[in-house]
């Protein structure tokens, strides 16, 4: 069972949804080398949305495996310039939603992240 | 939602530990603020039961420090989930009959529905008593003067001084007459 955060835009009178699910999978992601001897099921939050950035590009699926997996390249929070871990799941969810809505510049807060445009509500 | 499936070889049943991502309003009991507030967290439930048959209830996991009693703060959600699964398995004593020490030292359990085959004696090895899906020790409840000693060892295994407490009993004992138990 996942939960969805619905974001409503006053200016555009439209809403978008962001889904947070908690899943257990064998991860074989680009940032991991799969090893049949040591790789095992990992449990993590999977954050997805069908919304698009304002340049019409889709968002990547985001994987949050721990509360130190910060929104900007895992190294910085999005809303404030800090490398502190999220204190709890609530802080993590709020910051990731903030990041979806507002986007960020390349290397924002010297995090090494790539650019992500704000969420598109029009059209 | 993630679900961990646990197979217990001894009663041939599956148990589950379910972890949900949840959003709801929590009251101040959970301490986000003094007033009710919208919160996001993991809700942990399991079909495993305590040895007394009670539910473990729901666990609310808001941080990586919300670990089982005696565990250290988890480094990630995988460790957190695995710690809780381990805790539930240990607390429900699923593995009790595979260990002679746990069954002989417990003061709040009993042998129920012992159903070893007629060819199996009570001095059978630990492998036969613990691995057979139809033979198991559950909730051993002998008193301090009634115990099973060396139950899972070799032919020297025996039950000694089985007699004292009225709450201690062997139910449906069906091993053969060749059993060496001195009941």
Interface residues (C-beta under 8 A of the other chain):
Chain A: X1 X2 X3 X5 X20 X21 X22 X23 X24 X41 X42 X43 X44 X45 X64 X65 X66 X67 X87 X88 X89 X90 X92 X93
Chain B: X1 X2 X3 X4 X19 X20 X21 X22 X23 X32 X39 X40 X41 X42 X61 X62 X63 X64 X75 X76 X77 X78 X80 X81
